[in-house]
Amino acid sequence: MAWFGRYPRSVTIRKLLLIFLRPVVYQKTMNLKAGRDRPDIVAAIRGGDSSLGMEGEADPATATLEQALFWRNIYSEILAMEESVLERIKQLMTDQSPQARQEVALTNVPVVVAQAGRFRSRLGFWESAYRRINANTEPVAPVAVAAIVTSGDGH
C-alpha cells in the first residue's frame, strides 16, 4: 500500500503528474467544485478576473455606441459604489481593536480592492470601446442642416 491512502503509489503519482501537467484543467475543476459549495469562493474568483463581464454584457469589440455608453455607465456606477465601500471599511477599521483591524485588512479589504480593480478594468474596456465607436461615427454634416434652414425663405 502507498503512503497516500488506499491507492497504490503508482496510481497516486500518475494522478499527481496529471494534475501537474494540466494545472489549468485542475484549477477550473477545483473552481467549479468550490463554486457549487461556496458562493463566497465563486465571488472571490469572479471579483478578481477582469476578463469576466456581467451577465448579458455585450462584447466591447462589436458593441454599438449605445451599448458602450450603457456599460460604461454601469461600470462607473459600480466602481463608485466599491470605492465608497472601501472608504467606509477604512473608517470603521479606525474604531476596531488591532486584532480585528488586522483580520479585516487581511480578508475584507483585499476582496473589495480586487472587485474595484475588476470594475475599473471593465470600465476601461468600455471607455475605450465608447471612444473608438464614437470616433468612427460620422457626425451629421452641419452644412446639410444649414442648407435646409436657408432654403426655407418662402415663409
N, C-alpha and C positions, 0 to 999 in steps of 0.2 A: 504494500500500500504506500501511497505517496504522502508527502508532508502537507498536501493541500486538501486533505479530506478523503473522501471515498473514491476519487478518481485516481487512476494510475498516473505517475509523474509525467509520462509521455503525453497523455491527453491534456493535462494541465498546461504543460509547456506549449503544446500546439495552440491551445486557446489563447494563452498569453501572447504568443507570437502573432497570431491573427489580429488580436487587439492592437498590438504594437504596430503592425504593418498597415492597419486600416484605422487610424485614430479618428478620422472624420466620421466614418460609419459608426464607430463605437460611441463617439460623443453625441451624434444625432440620436442613436438608440437610447443612450442614457438620458438625454434631454427629454425624449418622448416619454420614457418611463417615469421620470421625475415629474413631468408635466401632468400626467394623469393623477398623480397622488398629491402634488404640491403646487398649487396655483402661485404661491409666492416664488417658487423656483422659475416657473414659466415667466412671471412678470420680471424677475431679475434678468433672465436671459434676454427677453424681448427688450427690456429697458436699455440694455447696453448694445443692441445691434441696430445701428443706424441704417442698415440696408433694408430693414423691415418697415414697410409702410403700414398705414392703418387699413382696417377693413374697408373695402370699397374705394380705396385711394387710386387715382389714375396714375399712369406711368408718366413721369416728368418728361421723358424723351418724346412722347407722342401726344401730350396734353394740348388742349385748346387754351386760349388766353383766359377764358372764364374759369376753366378747371385750375389753371395755375394760380390765378388770383384767389380762388376759393381755398385751395390747400395752403397757400402762403398765409392767408388769414387764419386758418385753423391752427397751423403750427405756431404762428405768432401768439395766438391766444393761449395755447397750452404752455408754451415756453414762459410766457409772463406768469402764469399760474405756478409753474415749477420753481421759478426764481423767487416768487413770493413765499412758497412753502419752505424753501431753503432758508430764506431770511427769517421766517418765523421760527424754524427749528433752532437757528443760531440764537435768537432772542430767548427762547425757552431754555436753552442749554446754560445760559448765564446763571440761572437760579438753581441749577441742579448740583448735586454732590459731585465731587471729582470722579467717582466711580461711575455714576450714571452718565455723566458728560462723556467720559471715555467710551462707554458702550455705545452711546448714540453716535459718537464720532466714528466708531468702527463699523456700525451696522446701518443706521438710518441714513446718515449723511452721504455715504458713497452711492447708495441706491438712488437717492434724489439727484445727486450730481450726474450719475450715469444717465438717468432719464432726461434730465435737462440737456445733456450733451447730445443725446439721440434726437430730441426735438429741435435743437439748434441746427444739427446737421441736416435733418429733413427740411427745416425751414430754408437752409442754404440751397438745397436741391430745387425747391420750389421758387425761391427768389431768382435763381439762375435761369430756371425754365421760363419764368414770367418775363425776365429781361430779354431772353433770346426770342421768345414768341412775339413780344411787344415790338422788338426791333425789326422783326420780319413782317409785321402787319403794316400794310400800306395805309397811310392816313388818307382821309378824304381830301382831295385836292381843293384848296381854298379858291382857286381860280374858277372851278366849276360852280361853286356856290356864289361867287361874286357875279358870274355871268348870268345866273338865274335872277339875282336881285336886280341887276342893271337892265335886264330885258323886260322888266315889268313896268315900263314907263307909261303904259296905257291906262293908269288908274283913273 
